[in-house]
């Protein structure tokens, strides 16, 4: 799989995307499992609601 930083301005071409997907597994099911595991890992690292900064003021604060 190509190691590119997420902030790369240039979009990936079809060959690069195909290579990245192929590196996830041999079959479509393997690839889907790899993506599901990655998503679960991301969900585990999400902060809880009480760990997030407040972005809205209450009506009393104006």
N, C-alpha and C positions, 0 to 999 in steps of 0.2 A: 504494500500500500504506500502511496506517496505521502511523505510527511511534509505537509504544508501548514504554515501558521494560519490560524483562522482569519487573520486580518489581511490576507493576500488580496490585493485589489483586482487582479486579473481573474476572470472566471475560469473554471476548469473546462478543458475540452472533453469531447466524448471519450477519447482514449483514456484520459486520466480518470474520469468517472467510472468507466468500465473496469479499469484496474482496481480502483478502490473497492468497488462492489465485489469483484471476484475474490479479493483478499479476505472477505468476510466469511467465506465458506465455500465448500464444493457444490452444494445444492441450494436451491431456493429456500428450503426449510432451514438449512444451516445458517443462511444469511439472515433470515427472519429471526431466528433464535439469537444470533449475535446482536442484532439491533435491539431486540427486546431486553436482553441483558444490559446493554448500554443504557437504555432508557430507565431501567430499574435503578441502575447505579446513579444516574442523574437525580432521580426522584429522592433517593436516600440522602443525597447531599443538599437538597433544597432546604433553606431555613424555614422554620415554622413561622406562623403568622405573628407570634409575639417576638420573634427575633428580627422582623423586618422593620425598617424605619417608618415612622408615620409620614404619610404624604398628604393627608387631608387634615384641615383644622376642624375642630368642632364648631358648631354654630355660635357657641358662647365666645369663642376666641376671635370672631369676626372674620 
